[in-house]
Amino acid sequence: MTTFSLLAFMKPTRVVEVEPRPLRAASLPERFAPAPPPAAPTGPTQPFADARQNSRLAVALNDPFSVAWGQRFAVPLRPDTHPHSVLQHGDAVLVQAPVWQLFGLDGRARRAGTTGSSPLVITADDGSFCWVNGDGCLVSAPLATGRTLWSYGLRLNDGATYPFVGVRGRKVVVVGGEFDSNPEENPKQATRLGLEVVDLGDPIEASDSGILRSATTPGTLTTEFSGDVVGAMDEGRVVVAWRNHVLVAGLDLAVKQYVRGAFEPRAVSLGEAGRTYLIVRTAEGPRLWMLNAEGDQVFAATLPDDADDTRVPPLVAPDHRVFVVTDSRIVAFGPTGEFAWEFVPPRGRPRAVVTAEGWLLVSVDDALGVLDAFGRAASFFRLPGEVFATAPVLTPGGEILAATEKLLVCIAPQFETGERTLMR
């Protein structure tokens, strides 16, 4: 039995006890309907593309070998940036890092700032971005300037970290882990997780001092936990996984599903039809799990040993193929977990996203390229002397953006070649 507390402002704390259901094998085969067409093309609004965390872009690459690619710009990054990913919306580009940098789509720098205890997330509805700062406040800034507009205090303590932030319309979902405040305990152990949903209001209103006044919330769902916590969300559910547990809750914080097993989650992403993809550590080694809408395990695929440390959520293609990216390789699986192929670059760490038509768009070492459905690789752009540090992303205008440790790089088609190069 697990005790959940629902903490709500100006309301008594509501405590409920929920018995997790043991993880069980699915009794019926999965049926894979074609994935719905992508929404209006947009760039990635948060690390791993969007709140589903499955690295699937809404933009099609088409045939990258029918055009000649050229560099539009390569602008210097701050030495302390250490980029993790690139986000893009409208005429703005965000380099996600401990020290983030905001640029225009023309490569001109706009602003830089400290990320804090969460990733950055673009809120496309109003052309802004938000994150949890080092003081435990949810803050927001417009993409046009990067200057903080408002802040909102979250319920976990100031030492909490927030590995997942997601946006659904005017609602912001944050998943955090709160750590023991005992200064003599080393290492500190996580003691409480929190799932908080904040409705920003419409219109958004803030005080003269920048405190968000229009926000409402159903509260914060909290429980004791240990280990790491990971999260993802789609239209109607938030999935949170921690040691031995997977929780599915609604945006009203009602518990929809609660499953128990024996595992340590490393990363999670979501697919169609209520499917959840997990990279987990088990007693038998690292595994890729897929759970169906009922929370039953459809497959448990064996992963290479270095997947034990990956923090990249499973990539999910429109045709339901699944890819696991580690520090040394990319491993592909079919929709029901059957091994398909493995790509091991001769040097460098691979990073990848999935385009709307199912290409794997990859950066590795000094090259940008693609992998097709059979794992055949080809590069179409190189930047000698640099090493790409982020996955490439594709803008609605057809540009490709990626960052090295030193540069934000943008390439674009220069002209049609008239050729159709066979993948080799």
C-alpha positions as CSV (number, residue, x, y, z in Angstrom):
1,M,0.0,0.0,0.0
2,T,1.3,3.5,-0.9
3,T,0.2,6.7,0.7
4,F,-0.4,9.7,-1.5
5,S,-1.0,13.1,-0.2
6,L,-2.8,15.8,-2.2
7,L,-1.6,19.1,-1.0
8,A,-3.8,22.0,-2.1
9,F,-3.5,25.7,-1.3
10,M,-6.0,26.9,1.4
11,K,-7.5,23.3,1.6
12,P,-7.0,20.5,4.0
13,T,-4.5,17.8,2.9
14,R,-6.2,14.8,1.4
15,V,-4.5,11.5,2.0
16,V,-5.4,8.3,0.0
17,E,-3.9,4.9,0.1
18,V,-3.5,3.0,-3.2
19,E,-2.5,-0.6,-3.6
20,P,-0.2,-1.0,-6.7
21,R,-1.0,-3.8,-9.0
22,P,1.8,-6.2,-9.8
23,L,3.3,-5.9,-13.2
24,R,1.9,-8.7,-15.4
25,A,2.3,-9.8,-19.0
26,A,-0.2,-8.7,-21.6
27,S,-2.8,-11.3,-22.4
28,L,-3.8,-10.0,-25.8
29,P,-1.6,-9.0,-28.8
30,E,-1.2,-5.3,-29.5
31,R,-2.8,-3.9,-32.6
32,F,-0.8,-1.1,-34.2
33,A,-2.9,1.3,-36.2
34,P,-1.1,3.9,-38.3
35,A,0.1,6.8,-36.2
36,P,-2.1,9.9,-36.7
37,P,-0.6,12.6,-39.0
38,P,1.5,15.2,-37.2
39,A,0.0,18.4,-36.1
40,A,1.0,21.6,-37.8
41,P,4.8,21.4,-38.3
42,T,6.7,22.9,-35.5
43,G,10.2,22.6,-34.0
44,P,11.0,20.8,-30.8
45,T,9.5,22.6,-27.8
46,Q,11.5,20.7,-25.1
47,P,14.2,18.2,-24.8
48,F,13.3,15.0,-26.7
49,A,10.9,17.0,-28.9
50,D,7.8,17.4,-26.8
51,A,6.1,16.3,-23.5
52,R,5.8,12.7,-24.8
53,Q,9.6,12.6,-24.7
54,N,9.8,10.2,-27.7
55,S,12.0,12.5,-29.8
56,R,9.5,12.5,-32.7
57,L,9.4,15.7,-34.7
58,A,6.4,17.0,-36.5
59,V,8.5,18.1,-39.5
60,A,9.3,15.9,-42.5
61,L,12.9,15.8,-43.9
62,N,11.8,14.4,-47.2
63,D,14.9,13.2,-49.2
64,P,18.0,14.7,-47.7
65,F,20.2,13.6,-50.6
66,S,18.2,15.3,-53.3
67,V,19.6,18.7,-52.2
68,A,23.0,20.2,-51.4
69,W,23.3,21.3,-47.8
70,G,25.2,24.4,-46.8
71,Q,25.9,26.3,-43.6
72,R,23.7,29.2,-42.9
73,F,25.5,30.2,-39.7
74,A,27.7,28.9,-37.0
75,V,27.6,31.3,-34.0
76,P,29.8,31.0,-30.9
77,L,28.3,29.7,-27.6
78,R,29.5,30.8,-24.2
79,P,32.3,28.7,-22.9
80,D,30.2,27.7,-19.9
81,T,27.2,26.6,-22.0
82,H,27.7,22.8,-22.2
83,P,24.7,22.2,-24.5
84,H,22.3,19.4,-24.0
85,S,19.7,20.0,-26.7
86,V,18.3,22.6,-29.1
87,L,14.7,23.8,-29.0
88,Q,13.0,25.9,-31.7
89,H,9.8,27.8,-32.2
90,G,8.9,30.6,-34.5
91,D,11.9,32.9,-35.0
92,A,13.6,31.7,-31.8
93,V,16.2,29.1,-31.0
94,L,17.0,27.9,-27.4
95,V,20.2,26.0,-26.5
96,Q,19.3,23.9,-23.5
97,A,22.2,23.8,-21.0
98,P,23.1,24.6,-17.4
99,V,23.6,28.1,-18.9
100,W,21.0,28.5,-21.6
101,Q,21.3,30.8,-24.6
102,L,18.5,32.3,-26.6
103,F,19.0,33.2,-30.3
104,G,17.0,34.4,-33.2
105,L,16.6,32.1,-36.2
106,D,19.0,34.4,-37.9
107,G,21.7,33.4,-35.4
108,R,21.7,36.6,-33.5
109,A,22.1,36.2,-29.7
110,R,19.2,37.5,-27.5
111,R,20.0,36.5,-24.0
112,A,21.5,33.9,-21.7
113,G,20.6,32.6,-18.2
114,T,20.9,29.9,-15.6
115,T,18.6,26.9,-16.1
116,G,18.1,25.9,-12.5
117,S,16.6,22.6,-11.4
118,S,14.6,21.6,-14.5
119,P,14.8,21.5,-18.3
120,L,13.6,24.4,-20.4
121,V,10.2,24.1,-22.1
122,I,8.8,26.3,-24.8
123,T,5.1,27.2,-24.3
124,A,4.2,27.7,-27.9
125,D,0.7,29.2,-27.3
126,D,2.1,32.5,-26.1
127,G,5.7,32.4,-27.5
128,S,7.4,32.0,-24.2
129,F,9.5,29.5,-22.3
130,C,9.5,28.3,-18.7
131,W,11.6,26.4,-16.3
132,V,12.1,25.8,-12.5
133,N,14.8,28.1,-11.2
134,G,17.3,27.4,-8.4
135,D,14.9,28.8,-5.8
136,G,12.2,26.2,-6.6
137,C,10.0,28.7,-8.6
138,L,8.4,28.1,-11.9
139,V,9.4,31.1,-14.1
140,S,8.6,32.3,-17.6
141,A,10.2,34.5,-20.2
142,P,9.2,35.5,-23.7
143,L,11.2,34.1,-26.6
144,A,11.5,37.6,-28.0
145,T,13.7,38.9,-25.1
146,G,14.4,36.1,-22.6
147,R,13.7,38.5,-19.7
148,T,11.7,36.8,-16.8
149,L,8.1,37.9,-16.8
150,W,6.7,36.1,-13.7
151,S,7.4,33.5,-11.1
152,Y,5.3,31.0,-9.2
153,G,6.4,29.2,-6.0
154,L,6.1,25.4,-6.2
155,R,5.2,23.1,-3.3
156,L,8.3,21.0,-2.8
157,N,11.2,22.5,-0.9
158,D,13.9,24.7,-2.4
159,G,16.3,21.8,-2.7
160,A,14.0,19.8,-5.0
161,T,15.0,18.9,-8.5
162,Y,12.5,18.7,-11.4
163,P,13.6,16.2,-14.1
164,F,10.3,16.7,-16.1
165,V,8.3,19.7,-17.0
166,G,5.5,19.5,-19.6
167,V,3.0,21.9,-21.1
168,R,-0.6,21.2,-22.2
169,G,-2.3,24.4,-23.3
170,R,-2.3,26.7,-20.3
171,K,-1.4,23.9,-17.9
172,V,2.2,23.3,-16.8
173,V,3.0,19.9,-15.2
174,V,6.1,19.5,-13.1
175,V,7.5,16.3,-11.6
176,G,10.0,16.8,-8.8
177,G,12.1,14.9,-6.2
178,E,12.6,16.4,-2.8
179,F,15.7,15.6,-0.9
180,D,16.4,15.1,2.8
181,S,17.6,18.4,4.3
182,N,19.9,16.7,6.8
183,P,23.3,18.3,6.0
184,E,25.2,15.5,7.6
185,E,23.7,12.8,5.4
186,N,26.0,11.9,2.5
187,P,24.9,11.0,-0.1
188,K,21.5,12.7,0.4
189,Q,18.6,10.4,-0.3
190,A,15.4,11.5,-2.0
191,T,12.5,11.2,0.3
192,R,9.4,12.6,-1.5
193,L,8.3,13.1,-5.1
194,G,5.8,15.6,-6.1
195,L,3.5,15.8,-9.2
196,E,2.1,19.4,-9.5
197,V,-0.2,20.8,-12.1
198,V,-0.4,24.6,-12.5
199,D,-3.1,26.3,-14.7
200,L,-1.5,29.6,-15.6
201,G,-4.9,31.3,-16.3
202,D,-6.2,33.1,-19.4
203,P,-5.2,35.9,-19.5
204,I,-2.0,35.4,-17.5
205,E,-1.7,38.1,-14.8
206,A,1.2,38.9,-12.6
207,S,1.8,41.5,-9.8
208,D,4.1,44.5,-10.2
209,S,6.9,42.4,-8.6
210,G,6.4,39.6,-11.0
211,I,4.5,37.1,-8.9
212,L,2.0,35.1,-10.9
213,R,-1.5,35.9,-9.7
214,S,-3.8,34.2,-12.2
215,A,-2.6,30.6,-11.5
216,T,-4.9,27.9,-10.1
217,T,-4.0,24.4,-9.2
218,P,-5.7,21.1,-8.1
219,G,-2.7,20.8,-5.8
220,T,0.4,18.6,-5.6
221,L,0.3,14.8,-5.4
222,T,3.2,13.6,-3.2
223,T,4.5,10.3,-1.9
224,E,7.7,8.9,-0.4
225,F,10.1,7.3,-3.0
226,S,13.7,6.3,-3.5
227,G,16.0,6.2,-6.5
228,D,15.5,8.3,-9.6
229,V,12.2,9.7,-10.9
230,V,11.3,10.2,-14.6
231,G,8.2,11.5,-16.3
232,A,6.3,12.1,-19.6
233,M,2.8,13.3,-20.5
234,D,0.4,13.3,-23.4
235,E,-3.1,14.8,-23.9
236,G,-4.8,13.3,-20.9
237,R,-2.2,11.6,-18.7
238,V,1.0,12.0,-16.8
239,V,3.3,9.0,-16.4
240,V,5.7,9.0,-13.5
241,A,8.2,6.2,-12.8
242,W,10.5,5.6,-9.9
243,R,12.1,2.6,-8.3
244,N,9.7,-0.4,-8.7
245,H,6.7,1.8,-9.5
246,V,4.8,3.3,-12.5
247,L,2.1,5.8,-11.8
248,V,-0.4,7.2,-14.3
249,A,-2.4,10.2,-13.2
250,G,-4.8,12.7,-14.9
251,L,-4.3,16.4,-15.1
252,D,-6.7,16.6,-12.1
253,L,-4.2,14.5,-10.2
254,A,-6.6,11.5,-9.9
255,V,-4.7,8.2,-9.9
256,K,-5.6,6.3,-13.0
257,Q,-3.2,3.4,-12.9
258,Y,-0.5,2.2,-10.4
259,V,1.8,-0.7,-11.2
260,R,4.6,-2.3,-9.2
261,G,7.6,-4.4,-10.4
262,A,11.3,-4.9,-9.7
263,F,13.2,-2.3,-11.6
264,E,15.1,1.0,-11.6
265,P,13.8,3.4,-14.3
266,R,16.3,5.2,-16.4
267,A,14.0,7.0,-19.0
268,V,10.4,7.0,-20.2
269,S,8.5,8.1,-23.3
270,L,5.0,7.7,-24.6
271,G,3.5,6.4,-27.9
272,E,0.1,6.1,-29.4
273,A,-2.9,4.3,-27.8
274,G,-1.8,4.8,-24.3
275,R,1.6,2.9,-24.7
276,T,4.5,3.6,-22.3
277,Y,8.1,2.8,-23.2
278,L,10.6,2.4,-20.4
279,I,14.4,1.9,-20.2
280,V,14.9,0.1,-16.9
281,R,17.6,-1.6,-14.9
282,T,16.7,-5.1,-13.8
283,A,18.4,-8.0,-12.0
284,E,19.0,-9.6,-15.5
285,G,20.4,-6.4,-17.0
286,P,19.1,-3.4,-18.8
287,R,15.8,-3.8,-20.7
288,L,13.4,-1.9,-22.9
289,W,9.8,-2.4,-21.7
290,M,6.6,-1.5,-23.4
291,L,3.4,-1.3,-21.3
292,N,0.0,-1.1,-23.0
293,A,-2.9,1.2,-22.0
294,E,-3.9,-1.2,-19.2
295,G,-0.4,-1.1,-17.7
296,D,0.4,-4.7,-18.8
297,Q,3.9,-5.5,-20.2
298,V,3.8,-6.3,-23.9
299,F,7.5,-7.0,-24.2
300,A,10.8,-6.8,-22.4
301,A,13.7,-6.5,-24.9
302,T,17.3,-7.1,-23.9
303,L,19.6,-4.0,-24.2
304,P,23.4,-3.7,-24.4
305,D,25.2,-3.1,-21.1
306,D,25.8,0.6,-21.7
307,A,22.1,1.2,-21.8
308,D,22.3,0.8,-18.0
309,D,23.4,4.5,-17.8
310,T,21.4,6.1,-20.7
311,R,19.1,9.0,-19.9
312,V,17.8,9.3,-23.4
313,P,14.1,8.2,-23.5
314,P,13.1,5.6,-26.1
315,L,12.6,7.1,-29.6
316,V,9.3,6.0,-31.2
317,A,8.8,6.3,-34.9
318,P,5.3,6.9,-36.6
319,D,5.3,3.2,-37.6
320,H,5.9,2.2,-34.0
321,R,9.5,1.1,-34.4
322,V,11.5,1.9,-31.2
323,F,15.1,3.1,-30.9
324,V,17.4,3.1,-27.8
325,V,20.3,5.5,-28.0
326,T,23.3,4.9,-25.7
327,D,26.8,6.5,-25.5
328,S,28.1,4.1,-28.2
329,R,25.2,2.9,-30.4
330,I,21.6,3.0,-31.6
331,V,19.6,-0.2,-31.2
332,A,16.4,-0.6,-33.2
333,F,13.4,-2.8,-32.4
334,G,10.1,-3.6,-34.1
335,P,6.7,-2.6,-32.7
336,T,6.5,-5.7,-30.6
337,G,10.1,-5.7,-29.3
338,E,11.9,-7.8,-31.9
339,F,15.5,-6.8,-32.5
340,A,15.9,-5.1,-35.9
341,W,19.4,-3.7,-36.2
342,E,22.2,-1.9,-34.4
343,F,24.2,1.1,-35.6
344,V,27.7,1.5,-34.0
345,P,29.6,4.5,-35.3
346,P,33.3,4.0,-35.7
347,R,33.9,7.0,-33.3
348,G,31.8,9.4,-31.3
349,R,28.6,9.3,-29.4
350,P,25.4,9.2,-31.5
351,R,22.4,11.4,-30.9
352,A,19.2,11.2,-32.8
353,V,15.6,12.3,-33.4
354,V,12.8,10.8,-35.6
355,T,11.4,12.9,-38.4
356,A,7.7,12.9,-39.3
357,E,8.2,10.3,-42.1
358,G,10.4,8.0,-40.0
359,W,14.0,8.9,-40.8
360,L,16.4,8.8,-37.9
361,L,18.2,12.2,-38.1
362,V,21.6,11.6,-36.4
363,S,24.6,13.6,-35.3
364,V,27.8,11.8,-34.4
365,D,31.3,13.1,-34.1
366,D,31.6,15.9,-36.8
367,A,28.8,14.6,-39.1
368,L,25.0,15.0,-39.6
369,G,23.3,12.2,-41.4
370,V,20.4,9.7,-41.4
371,L,19.6,6.1,-40.8
372,D,16.8,4.5,-42.8
373,A,14.3,1.8,-41.8
374,F,17.0,-0.9,-42.3
375,G,19.7,0.8,-40.3
376,R,21.7,1.9,-43.4
377,A,23.6,5.1,-42.6
378,A,24.8,8.0,-44.7
379,S,26.0,11.5,-43.8
380,F,25.1,14.6,-45.8
381,F,27.1,17.3,-43.9
382,R,30.4,17.5,-42.0
383,L,31.9,20.2,-39.8
384,P,35.6,19.3,-39.5
385,G,37.3,20.1,-36.3
386,E,34.0,20.1,-34.3
387,V,32.1,17.4,-32.4
388,F,28.3,17.7,-32.2
389,A,27.0,17.7,-28.6
390,T,23.3,17.6,-29.2
391,A,20.8,15.8,-31.4
392,P,20.0,17.7,-34.6
393,V,16.5,19.2,-35.0
394,L,14.5,20.2,-38.0
395,T,12.6,23.5,-38.3
396,P,9.3,23.9,-40.3
397,G,11.4,25.9,-42.8
398,G,13.6,22.9,-43.5
399,E,16.7,24.1,-41.6
400,I,18.7,21.7,-39.4
401,L,20.0,23.0,-36.1
402,A,22.6,21.3,-33.8
403,A,25.1,22.5,-31.3
404,T,28.7,21.6,-30.6
405,E,30.5,22.5,-27.4
406,K,31.5,25.7,-29.1
407,L,29.0,26.6,-31.8
408,L,25.3,26.7,-32.6
409,V,25.1,25.5,-36.2
410,C,22.4,25.9,-38.8
411,I,22.4,24.3,-42.2
412,A,19.8,24.5,-45.0
413,P,19.3,23.2,-48.5
414,Q,21.2,25.3,-51.0
415,F,19.8,23.9,-54.2
416,E,18.3,20.8,-55.8
417,T,20.8,18.2,-57.1
418,G,18.3,16.2,-59.0
419,E,19.9,13.0,-57.5
420,R,18.4,10.3,-55.4
421,T,21.2,8.7,-53.5
422,L,20.7,5.1,-52.4
423,M,21.5,4.6,-48.7
424,R,24.7,2.6,-48.3
